[in-house]
Amino acid sequence: MEMSKAKEKRRSGAGSLPRISLLMLTWRRRNNLRKILWTQSCYDIVDEIIVFNNYRLSTILPLNEKTKVINASHDFGLRSRWAMGILARNRCLVFQDDDILVPEIGFQSLWERWREDPERLYAAYGRNPNSRNEYNFENAIGEVAMVLTRVVCVDQSVLANMLRVEVDFYSNEEMARPVLNGEDILLSYAVTSLYQKRHSVVPLEHEELPPGPHALAIRRKKFHLQERTALMRRCQRHFDL
């Protein structure tokens, strides 16, 4: 009995100091990144920050000892998140975009949710399909089918599973692998398939930073909604959800 309790305690992270690895992709948002790093690297709960710079024409240097930077010679797209997750030294991971500033209490809230149940995703933004089973841009609250990776907390063990899931998901070439869209949808459905649990939206106060023209261009793509709907439905079929 005591051994079982100890095992469960280690699994959930209960009794350990709150520590997260903060993982950020960046692409030509140097001012945003500097503000985020100066602020959030001071948080006690943030143990390390890994930055993956996908813009090959600009080199980013670490701001301090908490910051680790990967400067890529090629834009590997949103799948770079999985690589950062594998390299992180903590089980509790938070992916964050470089156009949002989160207070320390927000990370504390995410960590506490993760500690109670690491088999879900916890995020600031969630989505549910609409009545026609189309992707819905309206933010959802409570338990949701999908979360956005703008700010999302995930257990590190999920990332090892994602590498296998992606290979299997795209192996029959029914759908091309999106480079700049949809990794959040695949992550959401893959985790639900693994643990049979929906995800949770955690209200987080935060500051919006300038998104820049690159992000706006993605959202305004002619077939952006259709692409996300197709990927969502493909996930539903693939994972039988």
Secondary structure, DSSP 8 states (H G I E B T S, - for coil): -HHHHHHHHHHHTTTS---EEEEEEESS-HHHHHHHHHHHTT-TTEEEEEEEE--TT-----SSTTEEEEE-SS--GGGHHHHHHHH-SSSEEEEE-TTEE--HHHHHHHHHHHHH-TTS-EES-EE---TTS----S-B-SEESEE-TTEEEEEHHHHHHHHHHHHHHTTT-SS---SSS-HHHHHHHHHHHHHS--EEE-----EE---HHHHHHHHT-TTHHHHHHHHHHHHHHHHT-
